[in-house]
Amino acid sequence: MMCVYGPAGSGKTMSVNSALRHLAPDITHRLELRAGPAPRDIRHGLFQALGLPGEPPARPIEFDTLLRRHSRRSSGYWSATRRSG
């Protein structure tokens, strides 16, 4: 895990996305979140980004179990960006 920080407009998102496209294009998952996402927003975004079948579980513990099970079977990198608006 890493943290990229800097002032708005300095190219953080572009730099991370560019590096991931170059280093790991086939195992990078992109997740777009609204400003100040709730845990449920993050879980549902992960569910969609991973292309998991069916509907997202309603209860957080079921969701976390599903994500842990999936993460053991696959590897990859994540790029999360904030959606404006």
Secondary structure, DSSP 8 states (H G I E B T S, - for coil): ------STTSSHHHHHHHHHHHH-TTSEEEEEEESS--HHHHHHHHHHHHT-SS---SSHHHHHHHHHHHHHH---EEEEEEE--
